[in-house]
């Protein structure tokens, strides 16, 4: 699809900044985050809903950057 104010086509270039370190204000460890993911999954939430709940209620910004695994990978590993 063409860009609105130019005569060219282009690819959207928005990317999340890459964070190498864990935020200092975060009080959850990797194990605790995985346990929360499993607990929320048992409540019947889908992976996208789990991510929203972790962000909004628990203050966990991004599971993948903190644990190295995506929510679906954690669920597949732990069952």
N, C-alpha and C positions, 0 to 999 in steps of 0.2 A: 504494500500500500504506500502511496506517495505521502510525503510530508505536506503539511498544510501550507506553509509559507515559503516553500522553495520548490524548484522544479525537479528535485531529486528524490530518489527512494532511499530509505535508510533503515538501519536496524536500531531499535531502542537500546540505549547503552546504560541503563540504570542497574547498578550492582550494589549488593550489600558490602560495606567495608569489612575487610578481613581482620578479625580480632584474634590475636595470638594469646592474650592473657585473660584469665578469669577476672571479672569485676571484683573490686575489693569489698563492695557492699553486699555481695551475694553470700548467703549463709548456708547454702546447700552443697553437699559433696556429690560426686558422680553417683555413688551408690544410692543416696537419698533421692536424687532425681529419677533414677531408674525405678526405684520403689514407687515413687509418685506416679510415674507413667503407667506402671502395672496396676496400681490401685484405681486410677481413673479409667483404665481399660476395662477393669472388672465392673465398673459402674455402668458400662455400656457406651462410653464415648468413643467416637471415631478419632483417628490420629490427628486430624486437623482441629477437632474440638479439644483434644488433650493439649495441643500446643497453645490454643487460646486460653484455656483454663490455667495452664502453668504461667503464662505471661500475665494474665489479669489478676489472678488470685494469689499466686505464690511469688511473683516478681522474678520469674526465671525468663530472661530475654530470648535465649536461643538454645535449645537442647543440643543440637548438633555441634555447636562451637564449644560447649562445655563438656560433653561426654565423648565426642568424636564419632557418635552414631546418631542416625536419624531415629525418629520415634518408631517408624515401622520396623527398622532393624532391631531395636530393643524388644519390640513385641514378638518378632519372629524368633529371636534367640531365647527369650524367657517363656514363650509359649502362649 
